[in-house]
Amino acid sequence: MTQRLSAALAAETAQPVVRPVLLALFDFAGGAVRAWSGVGDLVWEGQSWVGVGSFGAVGPIEETTEVRATGARFQLSGVPSGLLNEVVGVSVQGRRARLWLAFMAEDWGGFIEAPVLLFDGRMDMVEVTDGGRIATIALAAENRLRDLERPRLRRYTSQDQQSDYPGDLGFDFVPELQELEIRWGAPAT
């Protein structure tokens, strides 16, 4: 997805001092985790975001002019080993991961403009490196365009329709259509 910065944000990048921050949202099954690249807590859109400071890292996010699914890699280091049990036993595959870029005001009291969405995808896998007392968690996410490459296991049957829309009878008539002869442009007999 190609992003264009607003005039105010583009002007901000030309300033002698720039205060960029990243905000990351990971929608784990046990609850959403919100982190930002600063220190301390930050409130945005009524939600609290935990500062990870220099302990967090984001791999390069690639943008192309062609339609192509690219992934992202997030890393959190300095995690106490006691917290690893919460990450290791949790299935993350298919859960949502998002990343925003924002520029902080000079007084660090808020953003200059609303953050710009850089990545919106689905978590794929978690890799944990345990170094004894301190561990590193790496999370790989894939772009939602990957969904287009996966085969669909759904069929256009009444049972599939009932699972999504109980009481809808539209697909009950599909088998009858296979035997029906339709003549376009011919007079009715």
Protein Blocks (a to p, Z undefined) as FASTA:
>chain_A
ZZdddfklmmmmmpmbdcdddddddddfkbpcdddfbecjddeehiacddekjmbccddd
dddfbdcddddddddehiafklmmmmmmpcfehpacddddddddfklpacfbdcddfbdc
ddfbdcdddehjaccdddddddfklmmmpccfbdcdfklmmmmmghiaklmmmmmmmmpc
cdehiacZZ
